[in-house]
């Protein structure tokens, strides 16, 4: 998170028990960097800059912009669907409720829940691909699941999302997957 001047707010924690390792994480809107107590001020500045850059790079990978989502959708469509799914828009949404994503085939629009931000890339890719398949198949019938089966992380991503939904208490009863099990990914919007 950035401070008022656009820079990261940083808390440095020096530890006598820490001898060689440096670690960093985000907490309450700031970057926390843990360093060995013996580090000089110059080493502290170097490691704060290095670890802040790493956190920022990780954020960019796991929290892509709407434009980056559009680009990722094109890549996934080409790789797994022969380029047949072409959404007009792909965007993050805070109005998904318990859904991970939704698709309005009539408009060619895809929305991904902002709760996915920060999740592993292969999970976000699964939900995005799930919504792309809805541009080709409106429901969750056999043809839909056959198209989605080409993604190598489908079952792993579904399990991950089911676990998150269980912990958050946001599972969707009645949204069925290929064998009748609940599907954690989405809903199709037929509204115009």
N, C-alpha and C positions, 0 to 999 in steps of 0.2 A: 504494500500500500504506500502511496506517496504522501509526503507531507505537503504543507501549503505551497512550498516552492517547487513541487514536482519531484523532489527527491524522496528516497525511502527514509522513514524514521527508523533509527537503529538503536538497539540496546546491546551493548557488549557485556558478556559475562566471562570474567576471568576465573579460572579454576586451577588450584594448586594440584588437584588430582589428575587433571588433563595434562598429558605430557607432550603428545604429538598431534593429536587429532583436532580438527576444527569442524564444527557443525553449525547449521543455520536452519531456522524455521520461521514461519510467520505466526504471530500471536497478537491478538487485539489490535490489529492495524499497524503493526510495526514488525521489523525484521529483528530477530534475536540471533546473535552470533556468539557461540561459545568457543573460547580460545584458551590455550594454556596461559597461566599467570605469568610465565617468564617471557612472553612475547614483548618486544619493544613496541613503542607507539607506531613506528614505521611498519612493522610487521602487522600490527593491528589494522592499520589503514589498508594495507595490501589485502589482507584476508577479508576484511569487511567488504571491500569492493568486489573481490573475487566471488564471495559467497552470495552477495546481493545479486550479482549478474547471473549466477547459477539459478537462484530462485526465480528471477525475472524470466529467464529462458524457459524454465519448467512451467511457469504460469502461461507463457505464450503457447506452449505445446498443448497444455490441457485446458486452456480457455481461449479457443480461437474466436476471432471476430466473426460477425455475420458474413462478411465478404470471404473470409477463410473457410467458413462452412460451405458456402456456394462452391468454392474451388474444390473442397474435399468431396462434396456430393458428386461433382463431375468426375473426379478420379475414381470414386467407388462405382459409379454407374458404368464407366468404361471397363473397369477391371472385372466386375462381377455380373454386369447385366448387358454387356455388349453396347453400352452407351444409349440404351433404349429409354431410360428414365431421365427426363430433363425437367427438373423443377424450375419454375420461374423465380421463386424466392425460397430462401432457407434462412431462418433466423432463430435466435434464442428467444424464449418466452418465459415470463414469470407467471403466466396465467394457464399453466397446464394442469393444475390440481395434482391429482395422483398419477397422471400420465407422464411417461418419459418423453413422448413426442406425439405429434398429430400431423395429419396430412389432409389437405382438401384437394382431391384430384381435379375437380372442376376448375380450380384456380391455379393448379400446379404449385401450391404453396406447402411448405414443410416448416413446422415449428418444433424446436427441441426444448425441453424443459431446462431452465437454467440450473436446476438441481444436478444436471449432468456435468456441469463445469467443475473441473478438478478431478473427475473420474478418469481412469485409464483410457488412452486413445482408442484401444480396441473395443471398449464398451460404447463410447460415443459413436464410433464407426458402425457398430452393430445397430444402434438405434437409428442412425441416419440411413443406413442401408435398408432397414425395416421400412422406414417411411418412403424411401425411393421405390421399393417394391410395391407399395400401395399406389403409386402412380400407374403401375401396370395391372394390379389386381386389387380391387377395392376391399374385399373381405379377407378373412383368414382361412380360405379354403385350401385344398391340396395344392393347387397351382401356385398359390402365394408361398406356401412353405417350401415347395420344390425350388422356387427361385431363390429363396433366402438360404437354403441349405448349402449353397456354394461358398458362403462366407465361413472360413475355417474356425472362427471363434464364436459361432452362434450359440452353442450350448453353454460354453464358458461364460459368455456375456449375459445370457439369460439367467444363469445361476447367480452371477454377481448382482444383477439388478433385483432378482427375487430376494436375495439376502438383504440388500439395502432396503427394499420395500418392507420386508418383515421387521427389520429393526426400527424403521420409521413408522410402521403401522399404516402403510399406504397401499397395500396390495389391492388389486382390483378383482373382486370376485366376479366370475361370469365372462371375463375376457379370455377366451380359450386359445390355447396353442395347438400344435399339430396332433397331440395325443390326448387332447381334452384338458391338459393342465393349464393353469392360469398363465396368460401371456403378460409379461411385465412391460412390454414396449409401448403400446399406444391405443389409439382410437382413430377411426377414419371419419372425417367430417364430410358429410354429404350436403351441407348447407351451401347455398349459393350466395 
